[in-house]
Amino acid sequence: MNYVRDEQAAAAVVTDIQTAGGSAITVQADVGSEADIMRLFDTVEAEIGPLCGLVNNAGVTGPIGPFIDSESATLRKVFDINVLGSFICAREAVRRFPAGKNGVIVNLSSVAATAHSAY
């Protein structure tokens, strides 16, 4: 269970997974950072074993407001997390799926994609 800031919420999800009989750990990483993504996948493989699935669920928006007021730094952050981060995570998952076995990738979006947000 990856998280950026809310370790307590991530730990609660891990507890639910473990209670249901699954294996899970928490790993702090920013999916807007390729180095963090690599560390995330390395940690999961080292502590849990071969990867068989990925859920891409990270996403951010900028402040709500007119598009013409958007700042480049905000747009870059949104793109780095929502697009590049998802693609890099998917790439790493596929690279790490066991040879000869299929893995599963689930990409999630949010209502923000259709909510007429400026970003």
WOVEN-V135999 format. One record per backbone hydrogen bond with DSSP energy under -1.0 kcal/mol. NH is the residue of the N-H (numbers start at 1). CO is the residue of the C=O. E is the energy in kcal/mol with one decimal. If there is no record, write none. Layout:
# WOVEN-V135999
NH,CO,E + NH,CO,E
This chain:
# WOVEN-V135999
3,27,-1.6 + 7,5,-1.5 + 10,6,-2.0 + 11,7,-2.7 + 12,8,-1.8 + 13,9,-1.7 + 14,10,-2.3 + 15,11,-2.3 + 16,12,-2.0 + 17,13,-2.4 + 18,14,-2.8 + 19,15,-2.6 + 20,16,-1.6 + 21,18,-1.5 + 22,17,-2.7 + 27,1,-2.1 + 29,3,-2.3 + 33,30,-2.1 + 37,33,-2.2 + 38,34,-2.5 + 39,35,-2.1 + 40,36,-2.6 + 41,37,-2.5 + 42,38,-2.5 + 43,39,-2.5 + 44,40,-2.3 + 45,41,-2.4 + 46,42,-2.2 + 47,43,-2.5 + 48,44,-2.9 + 49,44,-1.3 + 54,104,-2.2 + 56,106,-2.9 + 69,66,-1.7 + 70,67,-2.2 + 75,71,-2.3 + 76,72,-2.7 + 77,73,-2.0 + 78,74,-2.5 + 79,75,-2.4 + 80,76,-3.0 + 81,77,-2.2 + 82,78,-2.7 + 83,79,-1.9 + 84,79,-2.0 + 85,80,-1.9 + 87,83,-2.5 + 88,84,-3.2 + 89,85,-2.5 + 90,86,-2.3 + 91,87,-2.7 + 92,88,-2.6 + 93,89,-2.4 + 94,90,-2.5 + 95,91,-2.4 + 96,92,-1.5 + 97,93,-1.2 + 101,98,-2.0 + 104,52,-1.6 + 106,54,-2.7 + 108,56,-2.8 + 113,110,-1.8 + 114,111,-1.8
